[in-house]
């Protein structure tokens, strides 16, 4: 059974940590819950499990005669299952929206990067990291621009309500202009309340009509659309 030198083990672990940390750095730049340390540790742990699974039992006597055979894929296979629990912790539900799916996916993929590094499959580890980073930023920009062209106009409406103001009237104004509400939240801001609405507009002209209607309401302060 092949053995690894300390330097080879260090190189594989260092590569796993560096590649996992690179993915985590991109997540931390966007203020996501799992950042550099989390992704680095996931990749490093996966590499360590893989090394132990493949090279950690060399002192045992293997063979059909002893009834003890080596299967280096057993521990590595459990990484795929186990990382799902950590990924689930990165998914957060806020109202009717869900955040953290992409971060959970990056945790899952850095586990694969660590596994490849630990197995000595360097080309897979490096290429996979490059593709992940491409998917997280350049592809994200291209996809968003393409979707913005194809999908209906989506905007965010912020309405500041004073004492006695009713969010129901704001929703009624949106309904009159055939605006579809995707997310609706109310947040207290001192003596006032801020209504935060993600809406899909049937036409650009509907935005101006909604603003006019809402501004005419009593107890309404600031009103604005945001992209």
Secondary structure, DSSP 4 states (H G I P E B T S, - for coil): -----HHHHHHHHHHHHHHHHHHHHHHHHTT-SS-HHHHHHHHHHHHHHHHHHHHTTTTS--BTTTTB---THHHHHHHHHHHHHHHHHT-EEETTEEE-HHHHHHHHHHHHHHHHHHTT-HHHHHHHHHHHHHHHTHHHHHHHHHHHHHSPEEEEEEEEE-TT--HHHHHHHHHHTTPEEEEEEEEEETTEEEEEEEEEESSHHHHHHHHHHHHTSTTEEEEEEE-
